[in-house]
Amino acid sequence: MTLEQEIAEFQEKYRIGLPELKRHFTETGRAKIEQLVFGIYPKKVTGLKMDQALCHGDLGYWNIIYGKNHQVGIIDFGDLGYYDRSKDFIGVNGQKMLDAVLSQYGDNKTLREKIVLRKQLLPILDLPYFIGKNNQEGIEKTIVRIRETAFE
């Protein structure tokens, strides 16, 4: 996926979620979210350039299993593809955990900047999933996450 395709996908997911955003945010709040999706993110991420790599595509605690003897496994490779390498780290929560993962992966300032940007957009990107499932509880929790991340 190219950077331009990714930006377009993010913007389309925003459009899909817009009816819910209109229900939960003031016009000023929606304008701030829209500025993030259509202005801030594309400008910043384009400036940081694409660092394409083979990525899991949906890596997070929900796709990591823990076995006996401290074995760790990764599951669900349905979104496997070539993306910017920062994509695989947006589901890693907690600074200590992120630092540990990046110390093994190869840490750098640009990678961390992209992770921060992507984390801001993640709940906006998740919203259409819950809308499609007609999952009101998921929608409400995602709205809370949008408030927490887009307005930091």
N, C-alpha and C positions, 0 to 999 in steps of 0.2 A: 504494500500500500504506500503510495507516495504521500508526501506531506500535504499536497494540495487535495488529494482524495480524502485524507483523514480530516482535514479542516472542513471540507464539504460535508462529510458524514456527521461531524460534531454539530454543524449548523442545522442539518436536517433533523437530528435528534432533538435539538432545541425546539424546532418548529413543531414536532410531534408532541412535545411536552407543553407547548404554549398554553393550551386551554387550562391545564392544571396550574401553571404558573400564574395565569390571570386570576384564578380563583384564590390563590394564596399570597400573592404579592401585590403591593401597590404599584402604580405606574412607575414611580421612581425606583422601586426595587427591581422591577422587570427591566427597566432601562439599564440598571447596573449589571444585571445578568447578561443582557443582550450585548452590552459593551464588552464584557469578558469574552463571550463566544465569538462575536463578529469583529472585534477590534483588538483587544489586549492579547488574547491567546494567539491569533494568527500572526500578529506583528512580532511578538516575542519569540514564538517557536520558529518562525521563518528565519529570524535573526540568529537563532542558535544552531540552525542547520540540522538536517536529517542525519542520523547515525544509524543506518539500517542494519538489522540483525535478525536472525531467526529467533522468534519469540513465542512463548506459550500463548500469549494473547489475552488470557484471562487468569493470570496468576494471582492468587491471594490465598488466605487461610482456608477458604472454602474448597480449594483444589489441592490441598496438601494433606496427606495422610501420615499418621505417626504409627509406627509398629513397635513390636517388642524389641528390646535391646536398642532403643533409640534410633531405629531405622526411619528414614523419611522418604516418602514417595510423592510423586506428582501425578495427578490424574486429570482427565478431561482435556484432551488436546484438540477439541473441536474448533478453536479459534487460532490454531497454530498458523503462523505466517511470518512474512518479513515486514516488520514494523520498526519504528524508532525504538532503540533498546530501552528507553525509559518506560515504555508501556508495561513491562513486566514488573515494575516496582511500585506502581500506584496502589496496589492492594496490600502492600506491606505497611501495617500500622505500627506506630510507636517509633520514636527516634532511635532508641537503643537497638531495636530489631533492624531498622533500616540501615543503621551504621554497620551492624554485624554483616548483613547481607552484602552491602556495597564493599566492605573491606575484602570480601572474598571474590567479588565479581569484577572489581576494578572501579574505583571511585574517582570522580572528578567533578569540578564545580559546574560544568555545563550539564552533566547528567542530573545532578541534584536540582538545578534550576528547572529543567524539563519535568522532573518528577513533581515538584511543587506546582507547576502550571497544570499538569494533568490531574493532580489530586483535586484542584479547584473545580475542574470540569466533570470529574467522575460522577457525582450524584446527578448532574444535569443529563449525563449520558445514560444513567440507570433509569431515569424517570419513564421513558417510553416502554421499557420492559414491564414495569408494574401496571402501566396504563393498558398495555396489550393483554395482560392477565386479569384485568379488572380487579386488581388486588389493592383495595383501598388502604389497608394497613401499610402495605409496602409503599404506596404513594405518599402517605402521611409521614412515614419515617424518612423517605427520600427528600421530602420538602424540608424537614428539619435539617438534614445533612446539607442541603443547598444553602440554607440560612447560615449554617456554621462555616461552610467553606467559601462560598462566593462573597461573603461579607466580612471576611477576616481582615 
